[in-house]
Amino acid sequence: MKRFLHRLRTLPLRSRLAVLTAAAVAFAVAAISVTCWFVVREQLYDKLDKELHEATPTPSLQQYAQLTATCPQKPAQNADLGRPNLYYVQVVDSSGTVCVSDYSRGTLTATSEDEAIAAAGDPEQDGVRNTTATDGTPVRVLTQAAVTGGPSRTIVPDRAIMVGIPLSETNTTLEHLALTLLFIGALGVVGAGAAGLWTARTGLRPVDQLTNTVEHVAATEDLTVRIPVEGDDEIARLSASFNSMTASLASSRELQQQLIADAGHELRTPLTSMRTNIELLTRSEETGRAIPPDDRKALMASVKAQMTELAALIGDLQELSRSGLSGTEGPLKVVSFHETARQALERARLRGPELKIVSELAPWYVRAEPAALERAIINLLDNAVKFSPPGGTIEVHLMRGALTVRDHGPGIPADELPHVFDRFWRSPMARALPGSGLGLSIVARTVESYGGEVSLAAADGGGTVATMRLPGAPTPPPDQPAEVTAA
């Protein structure tokens, strides 16, 4: 059995389905055929037993005495007992002595069961069995206590009468039935195997198509291939899932290529500037022509600024690509939004000491990664610090999960607002300011990963207002009053 199962696992899937279908049908056909054969056999035997009971003779006591007195061992045509040439009829006593009727078809061999019935003398006790007569004929035999005929039925002591009927016709019928069932079963198994193979080929055609598509994608890396989806069964769902997967992979690869291209473009500018400045310094050392101190100081400051810009750009790229561009670094947990905003405010005050930052933070709890959430808030505050005029005011409010950061800078033109969260996008008026163009993109990706949303809009009276909304955590936050601070 193990060997068969091992060989079955090595077959192709459609062959396995065909074999299993044929095996299941063969088992069902065999079970039905065997059951049918036994049911028919029992019905035929019941019919024979009923006929044997009806054919059992009831001679008189004198006839019994005459038969047992002469006790012939084979039939003879000179008596009036039984029916000629149709049945086996004989009398047996408890010692096993057999006396054959003159009209018996032949002689039967008595067994201990027949002797026990003769000794018991119970008319309700009988025995039916299949045996073989002395002439080799298969016989169905009924043995019961000998009873006389007439109105006064009397049990003949120590005697039993045996009546048998040939089984030739019954056995022939059963043999024909067995052959018929075997032939029909074989046809059923062959038909089931063919139907199983056809069904497997038809049912697995979408799987073959999916396999060919996967092999094509693996060989060519062509993620634009799609599988036609028909119906709503498991194969259709698998095809739809594969199409969704390839679409996601294609989008991810396109974003990756765009990120690499944008990063290369952004890195080229500071690298070119650094190379030019360093070449000027190197040429001054090689030629011995000193650069004026003020110019040299300006060159060194420029190199330092470009290095700082490169470091910031690389850090932003790492942040954007971390955790599959999801904006999260670790498992989410319930975080105090107002405490995280307060910590971000302290860092923002260090970056803009000349600015006045006013905050009003109402308690709110969210499910997020603390470091990523704080970084997103800092990026919003950095954007406000960068565009605020000297001595200006930044207003920060947190109420019911909505964090707003309002500055009083020049604002963002309406035609530029749709692009503020694009990677590496920078407003023309901000190109002279430090930055990589990735800060707001990181904010958007982080907030979206937590189920929130972020937006920028023009503020009344000038400036820009940034709004970050995050859903509350399922656990109820402790009661804590709002806090208003100014600096």
C-alpha angles and dihedrals in degrees: 000000000000090000091052092049091049092052090045091056090055093058122093115267095253091050090050091051091050092048093046092047092050091046092050092049091045091052092048093046091047092050093048093044094050091046091049092049093051092046092052091046092052091049091050091047091049089053091050092048091051090050091049091053090050092046096050106115124227106204124179124269090255091054090051089049092049092048094048092044094056093028098188115203095211135029124275131185098236105089139067101232124116129348120301119258097338104088141026107243126179142141123234130189131209091269093058097254110151125208112190122215117240091239096046117127089226145313128301127203113241120226134200088263090059091048090051092053090050091050093047095054090201113148090201092058119083140147133218124194144148116249142148124260121228089260090058097255116141107239139188106220131199118195122188139151115288111256127182122233130238131066093308105056109201128189112235105225120238092005136109130182122225121204122183136183126197117257096205096107093041093049090047090052091049092048092051090048091050092050091047092050091046091051093047091045092051090050089048093051093048091046091047091051091050092045091047092051092048092046091048092050092047096043095044095047091096088049090052089050090049091048092050090049093050091049090049091051091047091050100041103021086226104156095178093080114111131190118226110247116216124178127346104271127120093276091052090049090049091050091048090049091050091050090050091048094051090046090052091047091049091049091046092050091048090050090047092051090046090049092051092047093047092045091050090050093049093045093050094067100055092038091053091048092048092048092051093049093045091048090053091051092045093048090051090054093046097047096039091232105135120221115231110264094243092050092046090050090050091049092051091047089050092050090049091049092049091050090050090049091050092049091049092047093050091047091051091049091051091048092049094050097042117115095008094306090298097126093232130103106187145005117314120248139168107286131187102243093195094049091049090049090049091054091048089051091056090055091045091054089056090053094049107029092160092057129087113231117193118189137184112185121183117194115270132159125206138177107248146115106275100219094046092047092050091048091053092051091047091052090054091048092046089054090053092045091049095055100036117106118241110284091013128143129245117199119205122187131176116189127156094343096312114117113193125190114190124185131183097225130123093289129222122284114246093242091057098050095085090059102046093098095047116112116262091001113141129176114247090241090054100050091095091054123084117263143095102237091244103095098088091040089057090048092052094048093047095048093046091051088059093050095257136113137229131200142173124215140166112270124227109261094021136300131070132286119206118198125198117186123190128177117246124255118257092239113083112247119232118259109272127161121238115263125220118196134169134192 
